Amino acid sequence: MLCAVRTRMAMLSLLVAVAATAGSPQTYRWVDADGVHYSDQPHPGAEQITLAQPQTYSSGDAAVRSAPTHSARESSDTAEFRYASCSVIQPAQDQVLIDVSSATVAVQVDPAKRSTDRVILTMDGTAIEPQNNGQMEFVIAPVDRGTHIVAATVRDAAGNTVCQSPALTFHVRQPTVKHVVTPH
């Protein structure tokens, strides 16, 4: 227990010494029967040590406030446009289309799509390019029976993705032609 008290006293002495010598380049350290000591004054048997400058922070530091990061500066200079949302609105999630030869997939973006952006639809992993730049509806013909997954991607003039919709699943059911056996 006496050792723990000495350790705590030594740590307290260190903190006081560091605080007292923050502006002073010379610090002295020595050990005696009472523990470890630090001082800014020489002491018999003490060794001179160099403490690192304390790290400081001031919320009023003008240099910190006036030097924005590159990305913050870049976004304020270019006034970067962002879509709040983009989604496939037709067909509905898990909608079943029965006996159809084509499917219409409609995409909605908010705010309205910029004239320089284009919407690309992906169905079952295959990209479907728009026929015109303003297209927000895609007619897929023929559409095969089964389950299909669609998603929309909005790209800017440079080809960068600026919005991605969640994937949507829909199903196409086609009637089967049963082979009818006629009696002989």
N, C-alpha and C positions, 0 to 999 in steps of 0.2 A: 504494500500500500504506500509505503514511503517512497518507493521508486515511481509510482504513478503520480504522486504529488510533485516530485521533483521534475518529472517529465512535463507535467502541466505548467509548472512554474517556468521551466526552461522555454516552453513554447510561448508563454505569456511574455517572458523577457525578450524573446526573439521578435515578437510582434511589436512590442514597445520600442525595441532598438531599431527595427526596420522603419517604423513610423517616424522616429526621432531623427534617423539618419537619411531619410529619403533624399534630401538635398545635398548631403555630404558624401563625397566619394570615398572617405576612409571609414572603415568599420573594423573593430577589433573583436576577436573571439578568444575566450579562454575557458578552461575547465578546472574546477577546484572541488573541494569536498561538498560544496553546496550545489553543484551542478554546472551547467553550461551557461556562460554569460556573454553578452554582447554589449559593446559600447562604442561611442565615437571618440573616446579618449584612450590613449595608450595605457596599458596595464602590464605589470611585470608578468612575463610568461605568455602574453597574448600574441596571437598571430593576426596579421592584417589580412582581411578578406575583402573581396569586392562584391557588392550586391548589385543585382540587375536593377535598372531603373523601373520603378513601379509603373504598371499599365494604368492609364487613366482614361476616363471618358467624360465628356461634357455634352449634354444634350443641346447646349447652346452653341456648339462648335460650328461656326459658319462654314468652314471648309467641308465638313461632313454633309451639311444640308445643301450646299451649292454644287456638289459633285454627284449628280445622279448616275446610276449605273447605266451601262451602254444600252441595255434592253429598254430601260425606262425612257431614256433619251430617244431611242429609235422609235418606240411606239408613239411618243408624243409628237415627233417630227412627221411621221407618216400618217398619223391618225388612223391606225389600223382598223379596218372594217371587220366586223364579226357577225355571223348569223347567230341569232338566239336559238334557233332550232331548225332541223330539217328532218322530214319523216316521209315514209310511204303511207299515203292515206287511203289508197284503193289498190287492191282489195283489202279487206279488213284482216286483222290477225286471225289465222286459222279458218278463214272463210273457205267454204267448199263451193267450187264452181262445177255445175253439173251439165254435161253434154254441150261443151263449148268448143269452138275451133280456135278461138283467140282469147287472150286475156289483156285487159287494159290495166296498166299500173300507173297510178298518179302520184306525183311527188309534190310536197308542199314545203316551202322554206319561209322563215320569218327572220328578218323583214324580207320583202320581195327580192327576188333574185336580181342581182346586178346584170346589166346587159353584157358585160365582159366575162361573166362566169358561165360555166356550162355544167349541166347535170348529167352524170353517167350512172346508168342503172346496172347493177350486177344481179344476174339471175343464175342461181346454182353455180356460182363461181365464174361465170362468163360475163364479161363487160359488154353492155349494149350501148353503143354510142348514139347520141341523139342525131336525128336527121336534120334538125335546125337548132341554132344556138339557144332559142327561147323555149325549147320544148320542155314541158313539165309532165307530159303524159306519154307513155310508151305502149304501143300495141304489139303484143307478142303473138305472132301467128306463124306457123301453127304452134299450139301449146300442147305439150305431151301430157298424158294422164300421169298422175302421181303427185307427190309433195314437192313444192318448189320453195326456195328461199330467195328473197329479193332484198336489196339494200340500195340506197342512193348515196352518191358521193358528189359534192359540189366542189369544182376546181376553179381556181382563178385563172386569169389570162396567162400566168407563168406556169400553170400546171400543178400548182400547190393545192393540196386538199384543204379547203376552208370549212367544210362541214361534212359530217358522216352520219347517216341515219342508222338507227338500230335495225337489225335484220328482222324481216317479217316473213312468216310462213303462211302459205296458202296451199290449197289442195284442188286438184282437177280430177273429176270422176267422169268417166265416159261409160255409156252403157255397153254391155258386151253383146255380141251376137251369138246366141246359143245355137249350137248345132242341133237341129231338130231331126230326130230319127223317125222316119216314116215306116209304118208297118208294111210288110209285104203281103 
